[in-house]
Amino acid sequence: MSNSLLDQAKKVREGEELNVKNVDDWLKGQLDDLSGQPTVTQYSGGASNWTYCLDYPEKSVILRRAPNGTKAKGAHDMGREFRLQKALKPVYDYVPNMLAFCEDSNVLGTDFYVMQKFTGIIPRKNLPRDLSVSQPQTQKLCENVLDCLVDLHKVDYKQAGLDHLGKGAGYTQRQISGWSERFSKAKTWNVLSGKFVMKWLEANMPSTERICITHNDFRFDNVVLDPSDYTQVMGVLDWELATLGDPLMDLGNTLAYWVEKDDDFLAQSTRRQPTHLDGMFTRKEVVDYYCKKMNIEVDDFTFYEVYGLFRLAGIVQQIYYRYHHGQTKNPAFKNFWIFVHYLMWRCKKAIKNQGK
């Protein structure tokens, strides 16, 4: 298998280096099958938690930690992320094995955990150039990835003893009020108030909600594919937002990132997963496939579609707010306000076309 197909970590970013000696000493006290010194590389992204690969002669492991200047007990709760995946692994095999958790601040100055490394393909904006892709295989990949979401939503969280993952009932109301508040707090002069969409969501909340384990960041670039057959999923990553919530809202979150090949240029410019390929489902086909697999009847998906788009607008606006106020200098965020306008336009378009 060509290494060009495999997702590779890169050189550690300046200012984000690990104290390798401290980590190595601590880790060898937890795992008895390591020797020598690890080679440390870092994965791209990392706007939230930082992710590293530690390559030992015997095996490679993944380390996840909070960024500098944050406390693990707050927004970057490594302990919760570790315990959630450890509890979920017996009933959902796509979770990596959890190997060790450290809350000793003398090691890295912050909580972190170490887990199994999945060596495979991560389908980011584009599949690897050297990968031979066919339409039937791409459709199978699409189905298999969606099946992973279905399998997660079908887990009996009570029987698995996972009631503690979230509050459960009242999830829909908490999400609408929470994201409305976050969007309003992050508003800058050059974006809309969003009040029309907020009021519509508040007034159109479904009268019933289902509760299951939700991932809340389920995208193609958070799955790992088998390098010997790219249609097969080996693992699902990035569980920091997982909780007990409504499965259709989780699907709405997924579809907010889903760019079809016929979407407009603004959508195409923000695409970060290969949902544009021949063989991929349209958003409507995703909803139909998912509901059939889940045996759920949904007469109108508009609320969940609008929620997903509005939530993404809130996420993007929070990032832009930091750039606007000089809290980050990353030039990639400079025009995020334009994307917020676009997402709010998509919300209003979906509302206008409801029932058509």
N, C-alpha and C positions, 0 to 999 in steps of 0.2 A: 504494500500500500504506500503510495507516494505521500511523503510528508507535506507536500503542497496542499493536500486535501484537509489535513488536520488543523484544528484551531490551535494556534500557537501563542503562548505568552511572549512578551517582548521585554526589552530592557526596562528596569525599574525607573519610573519617572523621578526627576530631580525633586528632592524634598519629601519623597514618599518612601525612602529606604527603610528597610527593617534592620533591627539589631540582630544580625544573623546568629552571632554567638549565643545571645540570650535565648533566642527561639530554639536553636539547636540543642542547647543544654536542657532546656525544659522539655522539649519534645521527646528526647531520648529517655527521659524519665517516665514518659507516658507510654511510649511504644518500644517494644524490645526487638524490633527487626530493622533498625536503622544503624548505619555506620557511615563514617566519613563526614565530609562537610557538604551541605546542599548547595546546588546552584540555584539562585533565586531570580525569577523573572516575574513580570507583572502583566495582568490582562488589561486590555484597553477598556475604555469606559470609566467606571469608578467614580461617577458623579456622586454616588451615594457611598456605599462601602467599598473599600479597597480589597482587591483579590490578587493573590500571589500564587505562583507555582514553585514548590520546593522539590527539586530533583535530587534524590539520593541514589546511590548505586543500586539499591534494592528495589526502590519504587519511587513514584512521584506522589506528592500530596498537595492539596489546595489549602491555603490559609486565607481566612476572611477576617477583616478588622474594620473598626470605624475609622473615619478620617481623623487627622490631627485636630485637636481643639474641640472634640466632641466627647461627651460622656456616654458610655455604653448603656447607662440606665435610662437615657432619653430616647431620642429618635433613632439611634443606631444600637438597638438592643441585641447584641451578639448572643447573649444567653438565651433569649427567647427564640431567636432564629435556630440556634443549635438544638434546643429542647424540642421545638416544633418538628424539625426534620427527623430527629431521633424517634419521636413518638409516632410519626407518620410512616416511617420506613416499613414497619411490619405489614401495613395494610395498603401501601402504595409504593411499589418497588422502584419507581422511577426516581425516587429521592436518593441522593448519594449517601453512603455510609458515613456517619459521624464518628470521628476518631478521638478527638480530645477537645476539651473546652478549658480556657485559661482566664481566670478573673484576678490573677496576681498582677497588680499594676507594676511590679518591679521588673517584669519581663519586657513588656512593650509600652507600658504606660496607659494601656487601654485593654479591655476585654477582646479576646479573639478566639476563633475556633479553627480546627483543622479537620478536613474531611477527605473522603475518597476522591481521586481524580478520574473523571470520565475522559478517555482519550478518543475523540471523535470529531465530527464535523458540526460546527455551529452555523446554521443558515442565517447569516447576517443579511445586509442589503442585497448582496448577490451570492449565489452559490460559488464554490471554488471554480476557477477558470478551467482547471484540468478535469473537472467532473463531467462525465458523459450524462446528459439529461434528456429524458424523453417525456412526452406528454402523459402517457399512461403511468409512468413512474412518479411524475410530479403529482398527479391526482392521488396516487396511493399515499405519497408523503403527506399531502394535505389531509386526507382521511385519517391517517395514523396519528398525526399531531392533534387533530380535533378529538380523536378517541382518547388521547391522554387526558384532555380536559374533561371529557365525559366520565372517564374512570375515576378521576378525582372527585367529581361532583356526586358520584354514586357511592363513595365511601360512607359507611355507617359510622359517623363520628362519635355517636354515643356509645356504641358497642366497642369502638376502639379506644374509649376513654379519653377522647379529645374535646370534651365539652368546654375545657378551660381555654380554648384557643380564642374565643371572642364572646361578646355579649349575646349574639344570635338575634333573637326577636327584636324588632324595631330597627333593623339594619338599614332598611330603605330610607326611613326618616333621618337617621343619623348621617347617612351619606349625603343626602340632598342638603340638609342644613349645614353640615360640616364643610362641604365643598363650596357652597354659596358664601359662607363666612370667609373661607380662605381666599376665594377669588376677590371678594370685596376688599379684604385687607391688603392684597397684593396689587390692587388696581393702580395704574399709572395714568397720566393725563392723556396718553395717546391710544388707550383702548376703551371699548364700550363698558358701560356699567354692568351689563349682563343681567339686569333686573327682569327683562322680558322672559329670558330663558329660565331664570331662577323661579319666577312666579309660575311659569308653565309647568316646570317639574314638580313644584310643591302642589299644584292643583291637579296634577295627573298621575300621582303616585298610585300604583295598583293597590286594590283593596286587600289583596293577599300577597304573601311572600313565602318563598321556600327558603329553608336554611340548610346549608351544607358547608363543607370546607371549600373556600375560595382562594385562588392563588393571587388574583388582583394585579398580576403583571405577566399574564400568559401570552407569550408571543413566540414566533419562530426562533428569534435570537436568544431565547431562554431555554431552548431544548438542545440536546446533543444527539447527533445522528450516528448510526453505526457506519464506520468507514468502509465496510465491505458491502453494505447495502444502504444507500442514503435514504431509503424510504422508511427505515426502521428507527424508532426512537430508543436511545439508550437511557437518557436521563432528562429530568426537568430541573432547572436551576433557579436561583434568586427567589427565595421564599420569604423575604423580609416583610412583605405586605400581606401574607396569608392570614386568614382569619375565618370566622364563621359568618357567612353572608349569603346573599341571594345568588343562585347560579346564573340567572339571566342577566344580572348586573355584571357578573364576572365576564360573561360572553360579550356584553356591551363594551366593556373595557377593552377586550381583545379586538373587537371590530373597529374601534376608534383608530387603531394603528394599521388596519387592513387596507392597503392601497391596491386597487384593481388596475389592470393594464390600460383600461380606457378612462381612468380618472384624469382630472385636469392637471396642469403643469405644477400647481402649488402642492397638490397632494404628492405627485411624483417626486418633487424636490425634497420631501421630508420622508420618503420611504426608507425603512430600515430593515425590511425583511422581504424575501423573494415571492411575495404574494401576487406579483404581476406576471408570473410565468404561465405559459400555456399549460393547462391542466389544473391550475389552482381554481378553487371555487370563487364565485362572486360573494359579496357579503350576504345577499339574500339566500344563496345556496348554502352558505355556512349555517345560517339560522335554521333553514329547513332540515339540513343534515343533522344538526345538533338536536333539534326538538324531536325528530324521529327516533334518534338513538336514546334520548332521555325519556321518551314517551310522554312528552309535555306538549300540550296544545296552547299555542299563543296566537290569538286572533290578530294582534297588532303589536309589533316589536318596537314601535316608535319611542316609547318612554325609555327603553333600555338603550336604544341607539343614541338618543339625545343625551342621556345621562353619561354615556361613555365619552362622547365628544366634549361635553361640558367639563367633565372631570379632567380630560386631557388638556383642555384650555386652561384649567386651574393650575395644573402642573407646569405647563409652559409659562404661564404668567408669573408664577412664583419664581421660576428661574430668571425670567426677564427682569423682574423687580430687583433681584440681587445685582444684575448687570447695570440696570438703570441708576441704582444708587451707589455704584462703585464698589460693591462688595465682592465682585469678581470682575476680572479684566478680560475674560475669555471672549475673543471676537466672534466666536461661533454663536453667541447669544444676542448679538447686536440687533438682529432683525426678527427676533422671536415675537415681538409685538404684532408683526404682520400675520404670523401664523395664528395668533390668538383671534384676530379679526376673522380669519378664514374659518377657524373652527366654530366660532359663534354664528357665522353665516351658514355653515353646514347644519348647525342646530336648528336655525330658523327655517331653512329649506326643508328639513325633515318634518318639522312641525306643520309647515304649510302643505306638504304632500301627504300628511297623515290620512290613511284610508283610501288613497288613490291607487 
